[in-house]
Amino acid sequence: MSEQRPTLTTRQGHPVRDNQAMRSVGERGPATLENYQFIEKITHFDRERIPERVVHARGTGAHGYFEAYGKIGDEPASKYTRARVLNETGVQTPVFVRFSTVIGGKESPETARDPRGFAVKLKTVDGNWDLVGNNLKVFFIRDAIKFPDMIHAFKPDPVSNQQEPWRFYDFICSHPEALHMVTWVKSPWGIPANYREMEGSGVNTYKLVNDQGIAHLVKFHWQPKQGVRNLTSQQAAEIQAHDTSHATRDLYDAIERGEFPEWEFCVQVMSDGEHPELEFDPLDDTKRWPEDRFPLLPVGRMVLDKNPDNVFAETEQSAFGTGVLVDGIDFSDDKMLQGRTLSYSDTQRYRVGPNYLQLPINAPQEKAVARTNQRDGQMTFYVDGGGEEKHINYEPSLLGGLGEAPQPEKDYHQHVEGHLGRYQTSRTADDYQQAGDRYRTFADWERDDLVNNVGNDLKKCPEVIQLRMVWHLWHCDEDYGRRVAEIAGIDLEKAKALQPLPGKPAPGENRPGSTYSGGQPESGGKKEPATTEEVASAK
């Protein structure tokens, strides 16, 4: 970075000394509410468009139901979770699912090379559970503070109003963890044939909690019973030439014909903890959990059997949030999950309004009617259910009103301890490994499509970006980098001669330990509380 560049600041004029990481308790600990820089950045980002969604604007949806098997794999679901929706068999839980593209606007073609959103709202008897993810099981970044930068880079240039490959790869060049997602998106998997033949994933790591207060880390997945099918760039172009809504049409027509699409709901689980024996951090959403080590365990099935009666009232006003969980499903310290939990619900309050949860499409089912002390705000059209005493809209009260739910007999209490600071990720060795693994497992035709897509994109980029991208890809897999360089006309030897990115470990290496974003190693032991004498002397 040139020292002559103007300094990045917040809207308050405060210089931004770290735009790469949120503050957290230890490297893997939870983010803190006083992440003011992040909160200002993400809440402003959520309000950049009116009224269209900033991302996932192009979408379609359908109603259906979820049925649990009562088991996780071959074991009772209760071993892992006390969530009723995953334990009770013979119950059809209503769901609404919205499928979407990410970057394009509301009328953009559904043949776009783009991740696909896969958002499920389960209206359980214990309230709503939103599972918001995509079709590729991973993401581009692992810290939510980078999300506005990422979307800005992928959106059209603010001057030319055109999506430019150089903007996309300029961002990717500085984030090696994104190479895994790029390898998926630029392959045929980046253009699903339709929504029915598409996988879904919660992407982030959550926790399952049982009635003994024991937690397990978990990844959620939707596997289509229809099979998986994707398109090459040429096939997508042929479809787009005569139909820009092919995926919406396919889903709608299939349901109208009575060919109801179905997905099996599966989980991957591992014990709660840091897992230093793994070459990747299980909280890192740019990594997949290898299925040969953490198999997909069936949990239930979902069927979509009804199209919306009103697209605007249902599909467009449907609102999802990663923080909408039910008892028995909990948060992990995944930094993308923690950032999304603020951002997703915040953007719905802005886009749809503060009372978006009173809309029928978003409101819980009749067995879980909302009873709150929240009042008023724009477009309030009823008062949430309260206690018998209408004058009491607060809690607690000796006179009536709402009361707290009983506490579980045994609950999950995570121990958290660490230094407060902004941390670099220490487990970086796998940033190149999983991308290379994915390249090697693709079929020949998938590799051909991938290297042609990336190579032709790089032809439109400045040399500095071309060389760095080939350097990255060569370190993922030598054949991957070589073929892209040949297609783009890039000097492979010149690219290989580049040094590692400033301040980042060499490919295939971890940082030696927890490191603050300024480069200093984490140091200093636990500070014991001051004694009474020390407090007195300080006065």
C-alpha positions in Angstrom: 0.0 0.0 0.0 1.3 3.5 -0.9 1.9 5.7 2.1 0.5 8.6 0.1 -3.0 7.2 0.0 -5.7 9.1 2.0 -6.5 7.4 5.3 -9.7 5.4 5.6 -11.9 6.7 8.4 -15.3 6.0 9.9 -18.2 8.4 9.3 -17.3 10.0 12.6 -13.8 10.8 11.2 -12.0 8.3 13.3 -9.0 6.7 11.4 -9.6 3.0 10.7 -6.5 1.1 11.8 -7.8 -2.3 11.0 -10.4 -3.0 8.3 -9.8 -6.7 8.2 -11.1 -8.2 11.5 -13.7 -7.6 14.2 -12.7 -7.4 17.8 -13.1 -10.7 19.6 -12.3 -12.4 22.9 -9.2 -14.4 21.7 -8.7 -15.5 18.2 -11.6 -17.9 18.1 -13.8 -16.2 20.8 -17.0 -14.4 20.3 -17.2 -10.9 18.9 -18.1 -8.1 21.2 -21.0 -5.6 21.0 -18.7 -2.7 21.1 -17.4 -3.4 17.6 -18.5 0.2 16.7 -16.5 0.4 13.5 -18.1 -2.9 12.3 -21.6 -1.9 13.4 -21.4 1.5 11.6 -20.1 -0.2 8.5 -22.5 -3.0 8.3 -25.6 -1.1 9.2 -24.9 1.6 6.6 -24.3 -1.2 4.1 -27.7 -2.7 4.9 -29.3 0.6 3.9 -27.6 1.2 0.5 -30.6 0.3 -1.6 -34.2 1.3 -1.5 -36.4 -0.8 -1.5 -34.7 -3.7 -3.3 -32.6 -6.1 -1.3 -28.9 -5.1 -1.5 -28.1 -8.8 -2.2 -30.4 -11.7 -3.1 -32.7 -9.3 -5.0 -33.6 -11.8 -7.7 -35.5 -14.6 -6.1 -38.5 -17.0 -6.1 -40.2 -18.9 -3.3 -42.6 -21.7 -2.4 -44.4 -23.1 0.7 -44.1 -26.7 2.0 -43.4 -28.7 5.1 -40.6 -30.4 7.0 -40.8 -33.8 8.7 -38.1 -35.0 11.1 -37.0 -38.7 11.2 -36.5 -38.4 15.0 -32.9 -39.6 14.4 -29.6 -38.1 13.5 -28.0 -40.8 11.4 -28.7 -44.1 13.4 -28.9 -42.4 16.8 -31.8 -40.6 18.5 -31.9 -36.9 17.7 -32.2 -36.3 21.4 -28.6 -37.4 21.9 -27.5 -34.1 20.2 -30.4 -31.7 20.5 -33.5 -30.9 22.5 -35.0 -29.0 19.6 -38.6 -30.3 19.3 -38.6 -29.8 15.5 -35.8 -32.3 15.0 -37.1 -34.8 17.6 -40.8 -35.1 17.0 -41.9 -37.5 14.3 -45.2 -37.4 12.5 -45.3 -33.6 12.6 -45.4 -31.5 9.4 -43.8 -28.2 10.3 -44.8 -25.5 7.8 -41.9 -23.9 5.8 -41.4 -21.2 3.3 -38.3 -21.3 1.1 -36.8 -18.4 -0.9 -34.2 -19.2 -3.6 -32.2 -16.4 -5.1 -29.1 -15.2 -6.9 -26.8 -12.9 -4.9 -25.3 -10.0 -6.9 -27.8 -9.2 -9.7 -30.8 -6.9 -9.4 -34.4 -7.9 -9.2 -34.8 -8.4 -13.0 -31.4 -10.0 -13.6 -31.1 -13.3 -15.5 -31.2 -16.5 -13.5 -28.4 -17.9 -15.6 -25.9 -15.7 -13.9 -22.7 -17.2 -12.6 -23.3 -16.5 -8.9 -23.9 -18.4 -5.6 -27.6 -19.2 -5.0 -29.3 -18.3 -1.8 -31.2 -21.1 -0.1 -33.2 -19.6 2.8 -35.7 -21.7 4.8 -38.1 -20.4 7.4 -39.4 -23.3 9.5 -42.5 -22.2 11.5 -42.1 -24.6 14.5 -44.3 -24.9 17.5 -41.5 -23.3 19.5 -41.3 -20.3 17.1 -39.6 -19.6 13.8 -36.2 -21.1 12.9 -34.5 -19.5 9.9 -31.7 -21.4 8.1 -30.1 -19.0 5.7 -27.4 -20.2 3.4 -26.3 -21.0 -0.1 -25.8 -23.9 -2.5 -22.0 -24.2 -2.3 -21.4 -25.0 1.4 -18.7 -22.3 1.7 -18.2 -18.6 1.4 -15.7 -16.1 0.1 -14.7 -14.5 3.5 -14.5 -15.6 7.1 -14.9 -12.3 8.9 -18.1 -10.3 8.6 -16.3 -6.9 8.6 -15.2 -7.7 5.0 -18.7 -8.3 3.7 -19.5 -4.7 2.4 -16.1 -4.6 0.7 -16.7 -7.9 -0.9 -20.1 -7.0 -2.3 -18.9 -3.6 -3.5 -16.1 -5.4 -5.4 -18.6 -7.8 -7.0 -21.3 -5.2 -7.8 -21.1 -2.9 -10.8 -18.3 -0.2 -10.9 -19.8 3.0 -9.3 -18.5 5.0 -12.3 -19.1 2.7 -15.3 -22.1 0.8 -13.8 -20.6 -2.4 -15.2 -19.5 -5.5 -13.4 -15.8 -5.7 -14.1 -13.6 -8.9 -13.7 -10.7 -6.8 -12.5 -12.7 -5.6 -9.5 -13.7 -9.2 -8.5 -10.1 -10.5 -8.8 -8.6 -7.4 -7.2 -10.5 -8.2 -4.1 -9.8 -12.0 -4.3 -6.0 -11.4 -4.7 -5.8 -10.1 -1.1 -8.0 -12.9 0.4 -6.5 -16.3 -0.2 -9.3 -17.9 1.8 -11.6 -16.9 -1.1 -9.8 -19.2 -3.6 -11.9 -22.2 -2.5 -15.2 -20.4 -3.2 -13.8 -19.0 -6.5 -13.0 -22.5 -7.6 -16.6 -23.6 -7.0 -18.2 -20.5 -8.5 -16.1 -20.4 -11.7 -16.8 -24.1 -12.3 -20.2 -25.3 -13.6 -21.3 -25.4 -10.0 -21.5 -21.6 -10.2 -24.6 -22.0 -12.5 -27.2 -24.5 -11.1 -29.5 -25.8 -13.8 -32.5 -24.8 -11.6 -33.5 -24.5 -8.0 -35.0 -28.0 -7.7 -31.7 -29.7 -8.6 -29.6 -27.7 -6.3 -28.0 -28.4 -2.9 -28.4 -26.1 0.1 -26.3 -25.4 3.1 -26.4 -23.3 6.2 -22.6 -22.6 5.4 -21.9 -21.3 9.0 -21.1 -23.5 11.9 -23.8 -23.7 14.6 -24.2 -25.8 17.8 -26.7 -28.4 18.7 -27.5 -28.5 22.5 -29.2 -31.4 24.2 -31.2 -31.6 27.4 -28.0 -32.2 29.5 -26.5 -28.9 28.3 -24.0 -30.7 26.1 -23.1 -29.0 22.8 -21.8 -30.3 19.5 -20.7 -28.2 16.5 -22.9 -28.7 13.5 -23.2 -27.9 9.8 -26.7 -28.1 8.2 -27.3 -29.3 4.6 -30.1 -29.8 2.1 -29.6 -32.7 -0.4 -32.0 -32.7 -3.4 -33.9 -36.0 -4.0 -34.0 -34.8 -7.7 -30.2 -35.0 -7.9 -27.8 -32.2 -8.7 -27.4 -30.6 -12.1 -25.3 -27.6 -13.3 -24.7 -25.7 -16.5 -21.6 -24.8 -18.4 -21.2 -21.2 -19.6 -22.3 -22.1 -23.1 -25.4 -23.9 -21.9 -26.3 -21.0 -19.7 -25.9 -18.5 -22.6 -28.2 -20.6 -24.8 -30.9 -20.6 -22.1 -30.5 -16.8 -21.4 -30.9 -16.0 -25.1 -34.6 -16.8 -24.8 -35.5 -17.0 -21.1 -34.1 -14.9 -18.2 -36.5 -16.5 -15.6 -35.9 -20.2 -16.3 -35.4 -21.3 -12.7 -38.5 -19.5 -11.4 -40.5 -21.0 -14.2 -39.1 -24.5 -13.6 -40.0 -24.4 -9.9 -43.5 -22.9 -10.4 -44.4 -25.3 -13.2 -43.2 -28.4 -11.3 -45.3 -27.6 -8.3 -48.3 -26.8 -10.4 -47.9 -30.2 -12.1 -47.8 -31.9 -8.7 -44.1 -32.8 -9.0 -43.2 -31.6 -5.6 -39.4 -31.1 -5.1 -38.0 -32.8 -2.0 -34.7 -32.4 -0.1 -33.2 -34.6 2.6 -32.0 -32.5 5.6 -28.6 -33.7 6.8 -26.1 -32.6 9.4 -22.4 -33.0 10.0 -21.5 -33.0 13.7 -18.3 -32.9 15.7 -17.5 -32.4 19.4 -17.4 -28.8 20.7 -13.9 -27.4 21.0 -11.0 -26.0 19.0 -9.9 -29.2 17.3 -6.2 -28.5 16.8 -5.8 -31.9 15.2 -7.6 -30.6 12.1 -5.7 -28.7 9.4 -8.6 -26.2 9.2 -10.7 -24.3 11.8 -14.2 -25.8 11.9 -15.5 -22.3 12.5 -14.1 -21.0 9.2 -16.9 -20.8 6.7 -14.4 -20.8 3.8 -13.8 -24.4 4.5 -15.8 -27.6 4.1 -15.8 -30.3 6.7 -14.5 -33.4 4.7 -17.5 -35.7 4.3 -15.3 -38.9 4.6 -14.4 -37.7 8.1 -17.7 -36.0 9.1 -20.4 -37.8 7.1 -23.8 -36.3 6.2 -26.3 -37.8 8.7 -29.9 -37.7 7.7 -32.3 -35.8 10.0 -35.5 -35.2 8.1 -37.1 -34.3 4.8 -38.5 -31.1 3.2 -41.2 -31.0 0.5 -42.3 -27.9 -1.4 -45.9 -28.3 -2.5 -47.5 -24.8 -2.9 -46.7 -21.8 -4.9 -47.3 -18.3 -3.4 -50.7 -16.7 -4.0 -49.0 -13.2 -4.1 -45.3 -12.9 -5.0 -44.9 -9.5 -3.4 -46.7 -10.3 -0.1 -45.0 -13.6 0.3 -41.7 -14.0 -1.6 -40.6 -10.3 -1.7 -41.7 -9.5 1.9 -40.3 -12.7 3.4 -37.5 -11.8 5.8 -34.9 -14.2 7.1 -32.2 -13.8 9.8 -29.4 -16.1 10.9 -30.1 -15.2 14.6 -33.6 -16.7 14.4 -33.0 -20.0 16.2 -35.1 -22.3 18.4 -34.1 -23.9 21.7 -31.7 -26.7 21.1 -29.9 -24.9 18.3 -27.3 -22.3 19.3 -24.6 -20.0 17.9 -21.0 -20.9 17.5 -18.2 -18.3 17.5 -18.0 -18.3 13.7 -17.3 -14.6 13.0 -19.4 -14.6 9.8 -22.3 -16.0 11.7 -22.0 -13.4 14.4 -21.8 -10.6 11.9 -24.7 -11.9 9.8 -26.9 -12.3 12.9 -26.8 -8.5 13.3 -26.8 -7.6 9.6 -29.7 -9.8 8.3 -32.4 -8.8 10.8 -31.2 -5.2 10.7 -31.6 -5.0 6.9 -35.1 -6.4 7.2 -36.1 -3.7 9.7 -34.9 -1.1 7.2 -36.2 -2.8 4.0 -39.6 -4.0 5.1 -40.0 -2.0 8.3 -39.7 -2.3 12.1 -42.8 -4.5 12.2 -41.8 -6.9 9.5 -42.5 -9.8 11.8 -46.2 -8.9 11.9 -46.6 -9.8 8.2 -48.2 -13.2 7.8 -45.3 -14.6 5.8 -42.9 -13.8 8.6 -45.1 -14.3 11.7 -44.8 -17.5 13.7 -47.5 -20.2 13.5 -50.6 -20.2 15.7 -49.0 -22.5 18.3 -46.2 -20.0 18.8 -48.0 -16.6 18.8 -45.7 -13.7 19.5 -46.3 -12.2 23.0 -44.0 -9.3 23.5 -43.8 -5.8 25.2 -42.7 -4.2 21.9 -45.0 -1.4 20.8 -45.7 1.0 18.0 -43.3 1.9 15.2 -44.0 2.4 11.5 -46.9 0.3 10.1 -48.0 -1.3 13.3 -51.3 -2.9 12.7 -51.8 -4.9 15.9 -50.4 -5.1 19.3 -48.5 -8.3 20.1 -50.2 -10.6 22.5 -49.6 -9.7 26.1 -50.8 -10.7 29.6 -54.3 -10.1 31.0 -53.4 -6.7 32.4 -53.3 -4.4 29.3 -51.7 -1.5 31.3 -48.5 -3.5 31.9 -46.2 -3.4 28.9 -43.0 -4.0 30.8 -41.4 -6.9 32.7 -41.2 -7.8 35.6 -44.3 -6.5 37.2 -46.0 -7.5 40.5 -49.4 -6.7 39.0 -49.5 -8.9 35.9 -48.2 -8.8 32.3 -45.9 -11.3 30.7 -43.4 -13.5 32.6 -40.2 -15.2 31.6 -40.2 -18.8 30.4 -38.8 -21.4 32.8 -35.1 -22.1 32.6 -34.0 -25.5 31.3 -32.8 -27.8 34.1 -29.4 -28.1 32.5 -28.2 -25.5 30.0 -25.1 -24.9 27.9 -22.6 -22.4 29.3 -19.6 -21.9 27.1 -16.4 -20.9 28.9 -14.9 -17.8 27.3 -11.5 -16.3 28.2 -9.0 -14.3 26.2 -7.5 -11.0 25.3 -9.7 -8.5 23.6 -8.3 -7.5 20.3 -8.4 -7.8 16.5 -6.8 -11.0 15.4 -5.4 -12.5 12.2 -6.4 -16.1 11.5 -3.6 -18.4 12.5 -4.9 -21.5 10.7 -4.2 -20.5 7.1 -2.4 -23.6 5.7 -5.7 -25.0 4.3 -6.6 -21.8 2.4 -4.9 -23.3 -0.7 -5.4 -27.0 0.1 -9.2 -27.3 -0.1 -9.3 -25.2 -3.4 -6.7 -27.6 -4.9 -8.5 -30.6 -3.6 -11.7 -29.4 -5.2 -10.0 -28.8 -8.5 -8.6 -32.3 -8.5 -12.0 -33.9 -7.8 -13.8 -32.1 -10.6 -14.5 -34.1 -13.7 -12.5 -33.2 -16.8 -15.3 -31.2 -18.3 -15.8 -29.3 -15.1 -12.1 -28.4 -14.9 -12.2 -27.3 -18.6 -15.1 -24.9 -17.9 -13.4 -23.6 -14.7 -10.0 -22.7 -16.3 -11.7 -21.2 -19.4 -13.9 -19.0 -17.2 -11.1 -17.8 -15.0 -8.6 -17.5 -17.8 -10.9 -15.4 -20.0 -11.8 -13.2 -17.0 -8.1 -12.5 -16.3 -7.6 -11.4 -19.9 -9.6 -8.3 -18.9 -7.5 -7.5 -15.8 -4.4 -5.5 -15.2 -1.1 -7.4 -15.2 -0.6 -7.0 -11.4 -3.9 -8.8 -10.8 -3.2 -11.4 -13.5 0.1 -12.4 -12.0 -1.1 -12.6 -8.4 -4.1 -14.7 -9.4 -2.0 -17.2 -11.3 0.4 -17.3 -8.4 -2.5 -18.1 -6.1 -3.9 -20.8 -8.4 -0.5 -22.4 -9.0 -0.2 -22.8 -5.3 -3.6 -24.5 -5.1 -2.7 -26.9 -7.9 0.2 -26.5 -10.4 -2.0 -27.7 -13.3 -4.7 -25.3 -12.3 -2.4 -22.3 -12.4 -0.6 -23.4 -15.5 -3.8 -23.9 -17.6 -5.2 -20.5 -16.5 -2.0 -18.8 -17.4 -1.9 -20.4 -20.8 -5.5 -19.3 -21.6 -5.0 -15.8 -20.3 -1.6 -15.4 -22.0 0.3 -14.8 -18.7 3.9 -15.5 -18.1 3.8 -18.4 -15.6 7.4 -18.1 -14.5 7.0 -14.3 -13.8 3.9 -15.1 -11.7 5.7 -17.9 -9.7 8.5 -15.5 -8.9 6.2 -13.3 -6.8 6.7 -13.2 -3.0 4.0 -14.1 -0.5 1.4 -11.3 0.2 2.8 -8.8 2.7 1.9 -9.8 6.3 0.5 -13.2 5.3 2.1 -16.7 5.7 3.4 -18.4 2.6 0.9 -20.8 1.0 0.5 -24.0 2.9 1.8 -22.5 6.2 0.0 -21.4 9.4 1.0 -18.4 11.5 3.1 -19.5 14.4 0.4 -18.6 16.9 -2.4 -16.2 17.7 -1.4 -12.8 16.2 -3.0 -9.4 16.4 -3.8 -7.8 13.1 -0.9 -5.4 13.5 1.5 -8.4 13.4 2.3 -8.6 17.1 2.0 -12.1 18.7 -0.6 -12.4 21.4 1.2 -12.0 24.7 0.6 -11.5 28.4 -1.0 -13.9 30.8 -4.2 -13.7 32.6 -4.4 -10.6 34.8 -5.5 -11.4 38.3 -8.1 -9.1 39.9 -6.6 -6.2 41.9 -6.4 -6.7 45.7 -8.1 -4.4 48.1 -4.6 -3.0 49.1 -3.8 -2.3 45.4 -7.1 -0.5 44.8 -6.5 1.6 47.9 -2.9 2.5 46.9 -4.1 3.5 43.5 -6.4 6.0 45.0 
